[in-house]
Amino acid sequence: MSKFHWGHGIAIFLVLFTILTISVVVFAFSQKVDLVTDNYYEKELKYEDEIAGLKRGLEYKDSLIITLVKNDLKISYPFAFYGIKASGKIHLYKPDRRVLDQEIAVNYDQAGNQIIDMTNQGRGVWKVTIDLNDGKEDYLFQKRIYLE
């Protein structure tokens, strides 16, 4: 058996470095990556309308409030929407698992609240986007939540 010298150290280092590099590449390619939307070109054309809707949504003093109580997503709509029946959609977007994305119709009670059961949904970060129309203007509200 020969003595351990610097040549052996370099060889061991190169072998370990190669194994680590191959492991990182295999791990990176095994991760699932979904696009936010299939038709993002069309969505880009409507981006200015989204910005205007966000600005209108922020103008309310009692803006829309999104809270998570246990496994229920509670959406409290602004007081200005209580008398009218606004229409719109709630989009629940899960960045890491596209199959869990949902679109739900806006349907709030007389107190201006809507409860969405999140019990069987995936844990982690969710992006909640609410498109709302009061008959005159479009409003857009967004919030990120963490479901434990």
Summary of the structure (lengths in Angstrom):
residues: 148
radius of gyration: 24.3
end to end distance: 56.9
largest distance: 89.3
contacts: 336
relative contact order: 0.16
helix: 33%
strand: 31%
